[in-house]
Amino acid sequence: MTTPDPLDAHAWEGLLPLAEQAIGLSDPNPRVACRLLLRDGRVFEGHTQAAGQAHAEVMALRAAQAAGADVRGATAFVTLEPCSHHGRTPPCCDALIAAGVAHVVVANEDPNPRVSGQGLARLRQAGVQVTVLPPDHPVALATRELNIGFWQRMRHGRPWVRMKVAASLDGVTALPNGVSQWITSPEARTDGHAWRRRAGAVLTGIGTVRQDDPRLDVRLVPTARQPLRVVLDSALEIDPDARILQPPGEVLLYTASDPAATARQRAALQALGVTIIDRPGPPKAPGGPPKVDLAAVLADLAAREVNELHIEAGAALNASWWRAGLVDELLLYLAPRLLGQGLGLTTLGPLDRLDDGCALAFVAVDPVGPDLRVRARVPGRTPF
């Protein structure tokens, strides 16, 4: 059988959807797919499993083995460079070499410094032909986009920060009396849960916990794992009965409170399984109480291997993230209604000049049920 041209996008058809099956499963590992094309024309595929379990290459090799197939001389198409280090699992490049694969085609080199190029070098040293797609190849671009948080953490040491907001067409997120459920449609809420599932952590503030008592888990779409739920609570005032503290999933609570003064509250929360992390920063106003240091939160989440941080908070906390310059992407659902007065997306301002606002570039505008989903990013922030 003639091996298809690895630069032909048709040779990669179906691999991106296969890699997407690792969403909500493989974190903190990247979402990867592998296709083995055997000399007799048979095809075996696999995608990354949960952390500590098999990677995409091993899953494809296992599928071939289960069918009694001889993979010697096969071509492997992999959406990310096979790993070369012993992490939670053995190196995938060694598995391909041991199986006798003749040609490995990868969409991208791994941005992880522990791998970057080393897996490819080991394959070449073993006599395996290696082809890497050009960085601007559509498949290379799409598979990097699928793992944007992994690229961000590997290259910049922090998660990709995506802020989700639901609003009316005139930008109102809640009525003056605080009512906000539900501005957008069930379809938009389900889509929002699909974006939660992508994240390693979902974050909100104490104000939203008080106002809406959210769960912030993933329940409207199937998922193999729940993201971390994160609460910013500078004074440690959260009610231990808050729904966000209940199962399923783990809860991190970042605070700037005095450990001695809040000892009883801390003990009550820790008894519920909440992890309390002290990250005090400067006060919001001179002489005021300290606030949680947002940059320190991102650093700590990166250390916990969070690739994507999904923020669902109120206007004031949203503004703090924007003022700190830490938001990478806005995920905005717009309902086809006008609500007039009410809370906005953020409490930025007042500004004296238009240029003082947060500039964004549109990525996509798509209908979701009766609503619109707008995705916009800070220009130049994409990590690849």
N, C-alpha and C positions, 0 to 999 in steps of 0.2 A: 504493500500500500504506500502511496505517496503521502508524505507528511505535508500538511497544509502550511502555507507561508505564515510564519509566526507574526509577521507584521500586518497580516490581513485581519481586520476586526472580526470577520466571520469565524476565524479559528478560535475566537474567545467567546463566542455566543453562549449564553447561559451561565458563564462563570461568575459574572457580577451578581445575578440573583442568587446563585449558590452561596457566594460569600456573604450576602445579606442575611442568609439564614443563621449566621453566627451573631447577629444583633440580639442583645439581651441574653447572650449565652457565654461568649468567649472573653469578655472583659476580665482583666485588663489587657489581655492579649488582643492583637489586631484581628479583624475579620478577614479571613483568607480562604480561598478556594483553590483546589488542585484538580486537574484533569490528566489522567494517564491515557495516552493514545498508543495502543499496542500495535505491533507490526502486523497483526492479523486484522486490524481495523476495529477491534473491540475498544470500548471506552469505559473507564472506571473513574469515579469522582468522589470527592470528599470535601468537607469544610471544617474549620477549626471548631473544636468542642470546648467545653468549660475549662477554665484554668486548671492545669494539672492533668488534664486528659489529652487525648491525641490531637495533634495539629492536622491541617488539611492534607499534607502529603502522606502522613501515616494512615489517615482514614481511606484515602484512595488506594494505597498499597494493600490495606486490609481487605478492601472490597475485591480487588483483583485476586488476592490469595484465597478468599472465600469461594471464588468461582473457579479456582484451580488454574488460573491463567499464568502464563509465563511472561513476566514484564521485562525480561532482558531485551535491550535494544529499543525500549519504548521511549516516547517523548512525553515529558511532563510539562504542562502549562500551569504555572503557579502565579497567583496575583501578587505575591510578595516573596522576596528572596528567602529561600529556606534557611532556617536558623542554624547557627554553627556552634552554639554554646549549650552547656548543660544548665538549664534553668529548672522549671518544674518538670520538664520532659527532656529526653535525650535529643541531640541535634538531628534535625530533619535531613540536612544534607548528607549525613552519614547513612541514613535509612535509604535514601535514593541511590547512593553509591553502592551499598550492599545489595540492593535489588537488581543492579545491573542496568539501570536507566541510562540511555545513551545521550539524550539531549534534554536539557532543562531550559525552558523559556520562562522568564519572569517579567512581570509587568513593572515592578519597581524594586530598587535596592531598599533594604531595610534601613530606616532612619535610626534604629537603635544602635548606639555606638558599640555595643557588645557584639553586634552582628555585621553592621554596615560593610558590605563587600567581602567579608570573610567567608561567608557561606558559598558565594560564587567562586572565590579563590580555591576553596577546598574541593569543589566540584571539578574545576579545571585541572587541578593537580592530580585528580584521580582519573583524568582522561575523558571526563564528561564534557560534551559540547555545551556551551552556555550562550544564550542570547538574552539580551536585556532590551525591552522596548524603549524607544526614545521617550524622554520625559513628557513631550507634548502629544504623545499618542493618545487617542481617545480612551483606550482601556487603561493606560497608565494614569491618566487624569481621573477617571471615574473611580478607580480602586483607591487612589490616594484620598479622594473626597470621602469615600466610605469610611476611611480611617483617619479623618482630619484630627480627631482628638489625640490619637496615638502619635501622629506626626508632631502635633503641638507639644505634647509632653516630652517627647524624645529630643526635640530641637530647642525648646524654650523653657523646659522645666516647669510648666504649669498646664492645667487643663484648658481645653477649648471652652470658652464661656458663651453659652447661648441663653439669651433672655427671652422668655415666652410671655406674651401679653395678649389678652382678649379685650377688644374694645368695640364700641359703636363706630359708625362711619365718621363721626365727628370727634373721635378720640376719647370718648368717655369710658372708663373702666369700671366705674361704680357710681351709683346715684349719690346725692348729698347725704342721704341717710345710711349709706354704706352698702346698700343692696347691690350685688353684682352677679348673683346666680339666677338665671344664666343669660348672659348677653349673647353668646354665640350658640350655635346649634349643636345637637347631639353628635353630628358628623364631625364638627370641629373639635369637640371634646375627645372623641375617640382618636382623631388624628393627633391631638396633643399628647395623649397617652402613648402613642407610637413613638413620639419624640422623647418622652420620658424614658421609655424602654431603651433608647439609644445611649442614655447617659449613665455614667458611673455613679453620679450623685445628683439629687434634686434638692435645691436649696430654697428656703423662704426665710422670712423674718418673724419676729415675735408679734409684730402688728398684724400680719396676715393670720397667724395662728389664733390670735384673740378674736379677730373679726370673723373669719370664715371657718375656723376649726377644721382645716383640711387634713386629709390622710396623706396626700402626695405620694401614694404608691401607684403601681401600674396594675390596673384591673380591667380596663376596657379592651385591652388587646392581650393575646397570650404572651407569656414571657416565662423563661426558665429561671430567671433570677430577678430579684428586686434591687433597684439602685439604692445606694445609701440615701437616707433622708437627713438633711442638714438644716439646722435651725440656728440663726444668728440671734442671740438673746443677750445683749450687753449686760443687763442688770440681773439676769437669771430669774426672771419673773414667770416663766412658763408654768401653767397648771399641770401637775402630774397626770391629770385625767385627760389631757389634750389627746385628740385622736391620732395626731402624728406620732405620738410616742407608743402607740399600740402596734402589735404585730400586723402584717409580716414585715420583715426587713429590719436592718440596723438603723440606729439614729445617732448622729453626731451633733453635739450642741456646742457652739463656739460662744464664749462669753468674755466679758472684760470685768466681771464682778470680783469683789474681794473674796478670796477663798474662805477666810475666817468668818466673815460676816454672813456668808451664804452656806455655811457648812451643813446645816440641817436640810436645806433645799437640795444641795448636791447629793447628800446621802439618799434622799427620797428618789431622786432621779436615777442615780446609779443602781438603786435596788430594782428599777424597772429595766435595767440593761442599757441605759443611755450612757454614751461616752462623752464626758465633758472635757473640753479643750480650752485652756486659757490662752487667748490671743488678744490682749489689750493693746489698743492703739491710742492715738491722741483723741481728746474730747472733740465733739462736734462744735462746741462753742468754748471760748476761753473760760476757764474756771468750772466748766461743766463736767459731768461724769465721763469717764473714758468710753470709747466705742470700740467695737471689734475691729481689728486691723484686717481689711479685706485682702490685701496682698499676702498677708501671713496666712490667711485661710486658704488661698489658692496654693501657696507653697506646701502647706500641710496636706491638702488633698492630693497634690501631685506625689508627695511622699507615700501616700496611701494608694497610689497607682490609679487615680481617677483620670480618665482620658477626657471625658466630656462632662462639664458641669451645666446643669439645666436649672435656670433660675425662674421661679414663679413667686414673685413678691409684690409688695405694694409700691405706690408711686414714690414714697420717700426713700426706701431702700434701693429701688431701681435707680433713682437719681444718684445715690451714693456710688453705685457701681460705675455708672457712666462718668461721673466726675473724676473717679479714680482712674479712668481710662482702661478698665479691665474687661469690658464687654467686647466680644469679638463678633457676635452675630445677634440680630434681632429676629425673632419668630413672632410675627404679629397676625392675629386672626381678627378680621374686620367683619362685623355683622352689618347687614343692609338696613340700618335704622339710625335715627338721630335721637339723641337723648338730652341734648342741651347741657345744662349745668351738671357738674359732677366732678369726680376725680379723674385726672388725666393719666397718661402712661407713666410720667415721671413728674417730679417737682423741681426740675431744672429751672434755673433762672431766678429772677428776671435777668434777661440778657440785654446788653446795650447794642450789640451788633449781631447781624445774622451769621456772620462768620464765626461767632463764639459758640454756635451750636455744635452738636455732635454730627459730623458728616458721615453719611452712609452711602453705600452703593447697592442697588437692587441686584439680587441674585435670581429670584424667581417670584412670580405672582401666579397663584393657582387657585381655582375654585375648589372649595371643600364643602359639599352640600350647598346650602344657600349663601355661605360666607366666602370670603377671600382669605387665603393664606399668603402673607407677604414675608419673604425672607430677604434680609438686607445685612450687609457686613461693613465693618470698618475697612476702608480702602487700605490695601497693602498689608493687611493683618494675616492673610492666609499663609500657613507655615510651610508651603512648598512652592 
